[in-house]
């Protein structure tokens, strides 16, 4: 699996939001470089857990929809003799 990568715009937005969080919740100024380093750490070390949870949730949804489709197809079956 390739590493999680963000566009410059996405990274800039995440840095801004992280800085705002630190200022509002922790009353601490966070520079751009430390914010970028924290985002890189989260993406590298924690990101896979969130990514895998998303895959698991998607797989569960797709399996449920597949089961609904199978049931709908069985509902279309016709009985011999038209009854």
MMTF fields as JSON, N, C-alpha, C and O atoms, coordinates in Angstrom:
{
  "mmtfVersion": "1.0.0",
  "mmtfProducer": "UNKNOWN",
  "numBonds": 331,
  "numAtoms": 332,
  "numGroups": 83,
  "numChains": 1,
  "numModels": 1,
  "chainsPerModel": [1],
  "groupsPerChain": [83],
  "chainIdList": ["A"],
  "bondAtomList": [4, 2, 8, 6, 12, 10, 16, 14, 20, 18, 24, 22, 28, 26, 32, 30, 36, 34, 40, 38, 44, 42, 48, 46, 52, 50, 56, 54, 60, 58, 64, 62, 68, 66, 72, 70, 76, 74, 80, 78, 84, 82, 88, 86, 92, 90, 96, 94, 100, 98, 104, 102, 108, 106, 112, 110, 116, 114, 120, 118, 124, 122, 128, 126, 132, 130, 136, 134, 140, 138, 144, 142, 148, 146, 152, 150, 156, 154, 160, 158, 164, 162, 168, 166, 172, 170, 176, 174, 180, 178, 184, 182, 188, 186, 192, 190, 196, 194, 200, 198, 204, 202, 208, 206, 212, 210, 216, 214, 220, 218, 224, 222, 228, 226, 232, 230, 236, 234, 240, 238, 244, 242, 248, 246, 252, 250, 256, 254, 260, 258, 264, 262, 268, 266, 272, 270, 276, 274, 280, 278, 284, 282, 288, 286, 292, 290, 296, 294, 300, 298, 304, 302, 308, 306, 312, 310, 316, 314, 320, 318, 324, 322, 328, 326],
  "bondOrderList": [1, 1, 1, 1, 1, 1, 1, 1, 1, 1, 1, 1, 1, 1, 1, 1, 1, 1, 1, 1, 1, 1, 1, 1, 1, 1, 1, 1, 1, 1, 1, 1, 1, 1, 1, 1, 1, 1, 1, 1, 1, 1, 1, 1, 1, 1, 1, 1, 1, 1, 1, 1, 1, 1, 1, 1, 1, 1, 1, 1, 1, 1, 1, 1, 1, 1, 1, 1, 1, 1, 1, 1, 1, 1, 1, 1, 1, 1, 1, 1, 1, 1],
  "groupList": [{"groupName": "UNK", "atomNameList": ["N", "CA", "C", "O"], "elementList": ["N", "C", "C", "O"], "formalChargeList": [0, 0, 0, 0], "bondAtomList": [1, 0, 2, 1, 3, 2], "bondOrderList": [1, 1, 2], "singleLetterCode": "X", "chemCompType": "L-PEPTIDE LINKING"}],
  "groupTypeList": [0, 0, 0, 0, 0, 0, 0, 0, 0, 0, 0, 0, 0, 0, 0, 0, 0, 0, 0, 0, 0, 0, 0, 0, 0, 0, 0, 0, 0, 0, 0, 0, 0, 0, 0, 0, 0, 0, 0, 0, 0, 0, 0, 0, 0, 0, 0, 0, 0, 0, 0, 0, 0, 0, 0, 0, 0, 0, 0, 0, 0, 0, 0, 0, 0, 0, 0, 0, 0, 0, 0, 0, 0, 0, 0, 0, 0, 0, 0, 0, 0, 0, 0],
  "groupIdList": [1, 2, 3, 4, 5, 6, 7, 8, 9, 10, 11, 12, 13, 14, 15, 16, 17, 18, 19, 20, 21, 22, 23, 24, 25, 26, 27, 28, 29, 30, 31, 32, 33, 34, 35, 36, 37, 38, 39, 40, 41, 42, 43, 44, 45, 46, 47, 48, 49, 50, 51, 52, 53, 54, 55, 56, 57, 58, 59, 60, 61, 62, 63, 64, 65, 66, 67, 68, 69, 70, 71, 72, 73, 74, 75, 76, 77, 78, 79, 80, 81, 82, 83],
  "secStructList": [7, 7, 7, 7, 7, 7, 7, 2, 2, 2, 2, 2, 2, 2, 2, 2, 2, 2, 2, 2, 2, 2, 2, 2, 2, 2, 7, 7, 7, 7, 7, 2, 2, 2, 2, 2, 2, 2, 2, 2, 2, 0, 0, 0, 0, 0, 2, 2, 2, 2, 2, 2, 2, 2, 2, 2, 2, 2, 2, 2, 2, 2, 2, 2, 2, 2, 2, 2, 2, 2, 2, 2, 2, 2, 2, 6, 7, 7, 7, 4, 4, 4, 7],
  "xCoordList": [0.85, 0.0, 0.89, 1.856, 0.56, 1.362, 0.97, -0.159, 1.902, 1.612, 0.517, 0.305, -0.165, -1.208, -0.54, 0.391, -1.005, -0.446, -1.582, -2.695, -1.283, -2.268, -1.761, -0.555, -2.684, -2.305, -1.826, -2.046, -1.179, -0.711, -1.875, -1.762, -2.993, -4.165, -4.734, -5.103, -4.801, -5.297, -4.391, -4.869, -3.079, -2.122, -2.228, -2.209, -2.339, -2.461, -3.713, -3.671, -4.822, -6.061, -5.931, -6.39, -5.303, -5.117, -4.22, -4.48, -3.165, -2.271, -3.062, -2.954, -3.851, -4.639, -5.597, -5.725, -6.263, -7.218, -6.529, -7.037, -5.376, -4.614, -4.107, -4.152, -3.634, -3.188, -4.35, -4.182, -5.516, -6.687, -7.078, -7.441, -7.008, -7.329, -6.366, -6.79, -5.084, -4.099, -4.32, -4.203, -4.639, -4.867, -6.128, -6.112, -7.211, -8.493, -8.547, -8.993, -8.1, -8.263, -7.084, -7.262, -5.882, -4.694, -3.995, -3.015, -4.518, -3.929, -2.429, -1.624, -2.085, -0.694, -0.564, -1.392, 0.488, 0.773, 1.519, 2.447, 1.109, 1.749, 2.233, 1.44, 3.523, 4.096, 3.736, 3.239, 3.994, 3.66, 4.451, 3.87, 5.765, 6.583, 6.172, 5.995, 6.01, 5.535, 4.153, 3.893, 3.282, 1.956, 2.087, 1.421, 2.931, 3.141, 3.748, 3.384, 4.67, 5.285, 4.258, 4.274, 3.373, 2.329, 1.367, 0.966, 1.002, 0.122, 0.795, 0.15, 2.094, 2.828, 2.849, 2.672, 3.065, 3.053, 1.683, 1.583, 0.635, -0.721, -1.022, -1.568, -0.672, -0.935, -0.155, -0.687, 1.091, 1.951, 1.618, 1.519, 1.446, 1.324, -0.113, -0.398, -1.006, -2.391, -3.342, -4.397, -2.979, -3.834, -4.285, -5.455, -3.378, -3.812, -4.968, -5.812, -5.017, -6.123, -7.45, -8.455, -7.462, -8.676, -9.032, -10.201, -8.026, -8.23, -8.822, -9.786, -8.231, -8.718, -10.142, -10.934, -10.479, -11.85, -12.806, -13.898, -12.402, -13.235, -13.432, -14.528, -12.358, -12.478, -13.426, -14.253, -13.299, -14.154, -15.618, -16.494, -15.876, -17.244, -17.793, -18.954, -16.961, -17.39, -17.682, -18.668, -16.827, -17.034, -18.333, -19.067, -18.623, -19.857, -21.074, -22.05, -21.017, -22.111, -22.322, -23.454, -21.236, -21.341, -21.9, -22.715, -21.475, -21.992, -23.492, -24.237, -23.937, -25.368, -26.155, -27.226, -25.625, -26.313, -26.33, -27.314, -25.259, -25.217, -26.282, -26.949, -26.443, -27.468, -28.862, -29.724, -29.095, -30.386, -30.642, -31.767, -29.6, -29.727, -30.063, -30.921, -29.39, -29.681, -31.131, -31.816, -31.605, -32.998, -33.965, -34.999, -33.637, -34.503, -34.551, -35.604, -33.42, -33.396, -34.233, -34.987, -34.113, -34.949, -36.426, -37.264, -36.745, -38.136, -38.683, -39.899, -37.812, -38.24, -38.489, -39.025, -38.102, -38.286, -39.764, -40.641, -40.008, -41.37, -41.552, -40.64, -42.728, -43.071, -43.651, -44.313, -43.417, -44.03, -45.555, -46.077, -46.248, -47.714, -48.284, -49.502, -47.448, -47.951, -48.488, -49.158, -48.244, -48.777, -47.698, -47.977],
  "yCoordList": [-1.177, 0.0, 1.232, 1.313, 2.179, 3.394, 4.307, 4.249, 5.146, 6.035, 7.044, 7.401, 7.489, 8.496, 9.813, 10.258, 10.425, 11.701, 12.703, 12.347, 13.952, 15.02, 16.092, 16.301, 16.761, 17.877, 19.039, 19.049, 20.003, 21.177, 21.904, 22.384, 21.982, 22.66, 21.911, 22.521, 20.588, 19.778, 19.928, 20.105, 19.855, 19.992, 21.373, 21.498, 22.398, 23.766, 23.898, 24.523, 23.314, 23.37, 22.593, 23.053, 21.415, 20.632, 21.355, 21.331, 21.998, 22.766, 23.881, 24.077, 24.609, 25.706, 25.202, 25.813, 24.094, 23.544, 23.024, 23.193, 22.394, 21.897, 23.058, 23.0, 24.095, 25.285, 25.902, 26.305, 25.98, 26.539, 25.666, 26.186, 24.359, 23.453, 23.669, 23.8, 23.705, 23.924, 25.255, 25.346, 26.29, 27.614, 27.626, 28.152, 27.056, 27.1, 26.147, 26.531, 24.92, 23.895, 23.793, 23.48, 24.061, 23.883, 25.2, 25.226, 26.296, 27.624, 27.603, 28.145, 26.958, 26.804, 27.182, 26.805, 27.932, 28.24, 27.057, 26.515, 26.674, 25.572, 26.116, 26.611, 26.028, 26.505, 25.603, 24.491, 26.099, 25.355, 24.047, 22.992, 24.101, 22.892, 21.842, 20.682, 22.199, 21.18, 20.622, 19.433, 21.467, 20.994, 20.008, 18.973, 20.316, 19.408, 18.088, 17.022, 18.162, 16.946, 16.095, 14.869, 16.732, 16.006, 15.341, 14.193, 16.058, 15.489, 14.306, 13.288, 14.429, 13.324, 12.109, 10.981, 12.327, 11.231, 10.559, 9.334, 11.364, 10.805, 10.015, 8.913, 10.567, 9.881, 8.573, 7.562, 8.585, 7.408, 6.339, 5.156, 6.765, 5.795, 5.505, 4.406, 6.454, 6.264, 6.164, 5.536, 6.768, 6.785, 5.411, 5.239, 4.412, 3.088, 2.505, 1.796, 2.791, 2.282, 2.89, 2.184, 4.194, 4.851, 4.357, 4.117, 4.21, 3.722, 2.311, 2.017, 1.447, 0.07, 0.015, -0.82, 0.889, 0.936, 1.328, 0.769, 2.28, 2.67, 1.526, 1.33, 0.766, -0.401, -1.442, -2.013, -1.685, -2.649, -2.209, -3.017, -0.93, -0.415, -0.532, -0.893, -0.228, -0.339, -1.786, -2.071, -2.709, -4.132, -4.623, -5.396, -4.181, -4.567, -4.055, -4.784, -2.805, -2.229, -2.974, -3.29, -3.248, -3.94, -5.344, -5.794, -6.047, -7.395, -7.348, -8.212, -6.341, -6.218, -5.927, -6.494, -5.045, -4.724, -5.929, -6.145, -6.713, -7.915, -8.908, -9.532, -9.055, -9.959, -9.469, -10.277, -8.163, -7.608, -7.901, -8.212, -7.801, -8.065, -9.525, -9.834, -10.424, -11.857, -12.133, -12.866, -11.559, -11.756, -11.195, -11.803, -10.045, -9.455, -10.334, -10.478, -10.922, -11.817, -13.061, -13.495, -13.637, -14.793, -14.414, -15.239, -13.204, -12.742, -12.66, -12.635, -12.62, -12.548, -13.931, -14.031, -14.982, -16.312, -16.596, -16.174, -17.315, -17.703, -19.182, -19.984, -19.52, -20.915, -21.534, -20.842, -22.814, -23.494, -23.463, -23.561, -23.332, -23.322, -21.939, -21.798, -20.911, -19.545, -19.217, -18.194, -20.01, -19.724, -19.415, -19.153],
  "zCoordList": [0.0, 0.0, 0.0, 0.759, -0.848, -0.887, 0.27, 0.758, 0.706, 1.842, 1.51, 0.35, 2.547, 2.384, 1.999, 2.67, 0.939, 0.477, 0.319, -0.067, 0.622, 0.528, -0.429, -0.56, -1.09, -1.954, -1.081, 0.13, -1.702, -0.957, -0.301, 0.827, -1.014, -0.475, 0.731, 1.734, 0.619, 1.74, 2.96, 4.081, 2.732, 3.832, 4.467, 5.691, 3.648, 4.168, 5.036, 6.096, 4.59, 5.357, 6.666, 7.712, 6.608, 7.832, 8.827, 10.03, 8.333, 9.212, 9.883, 11.093, 9.108, 9.662, 10.737, 11.798, 10.463, 11.426, 12.681, 13.79, 12.506, 13.653, 14.506, 15.734, 13.858, 14.594, 15.367, 16.518, 14.752, 15.432, 16.624, 17.679, 16.464, 17.566, 18.735, 19.883, 18.435, 19.499, 20.19, 21.412, 19.422, 20.006, 20.864, 21.977, 20.364, 21.07, 22.26, 23.342, 22.071, 23.096, 24.062, 25.239, 23.556, 24.379, 24.714, 25.459, 24.149, 24.34, 24.064, 24.822, 22.953, 22.549, 21.078, 20.249, 20.772, 19.373, 18.761, 19.362, 17.585, 16.866, 15.537, 14.736, 15.301, 14.051, 12.881, 13.06, 11.698, 10.483, 10.419, 10.165, 10.644, 10.551, 11.58, 11.209, 12.87, 13.817, 13.44, 13.629, 12.915, 12.499, 11.344, 11.335, 10.38, 9.252, 9.725, 9.229, 10.682, 11.213, 11.96, 11.851, 12.711, 13.431, 12.448, 12.645, 11.401, 10.374, 9.692, 9.439, 9.391, 8.765, 9.689, 9.229, 10.99, 11.957, 11.995, 11.94, 12.09, 12.151, 10.882, 10.951, 9.73, 8.462, 8.382, 7.925, 8.82, 8.712, 9.755, 9.43, 11.011, 12.102, 12.536, 13.011, 12.383, 12.797, 11.609, 11.705, 10.519, 9.338, 8.875, 8.533, 8.852, 8.406, 9.225, 8.677, 10.513, 11.333, 10.883, 10.796, 10.597, 10.114, 8.716, 8.413, 7.876, 6.506, 6.531, 5.823, 7.354, 7.443, 7.989, 7.553, 8.933, 9.455, 8.331, 8.221, 7.503, 6.366, 5.387, 4.862, 5.141, 4.262, 4.852, 4.141, 6.15, 6.828, 6.73, 6.42, 6.995, 6.913, 5.49, 5.297, 4.5, 3.104, 2.744, 2.063, 3.197, 2.92, 3.552, 2.937, 4.771, 5.444, 4.68, 4.502, 4.227, 3.457, 2.139, 1.773, 1.438, 0.15, 0.339, -0.467, 1.394, 1.662, 1.939, 1.476, 2.692, 2.988, 1.713, 1.496, 0.875, -0.384, -1.318, -2.027, -1.328, -2.161, -1.7, -2.526, -0.394, 0.138, -0.247, -0.595, -0.19, -0.613, -2.089, -2.483, -2.894, -4.33, -4.581, -5.408, -3.871, -4.014, -3.654, -4.368, -2.561, -2.153, -3.192, -3.467, -3.768, -4.793, -6.03, -6.651, -6.39, -7.558, -7.292, -8.163, -6.109, -5.775, -5.82, -6.182, -5.466, -5.513, -6.917, -7.107, -7.903, -9.31, -9.93, -11.034, -9.224, -9.763, -10.018, -9.263, -11.09, -11.44, -11.186, -11.383, -10.752, -10.47, -11.739, -12.512, -11.963, -13.128, -12.994, -11.884, -14.076, -14.083, -13.831, -13.717, -13.741, -13.574, -12.21, -12.07, -11.197, -9.855, -8.883, -7.713]
}
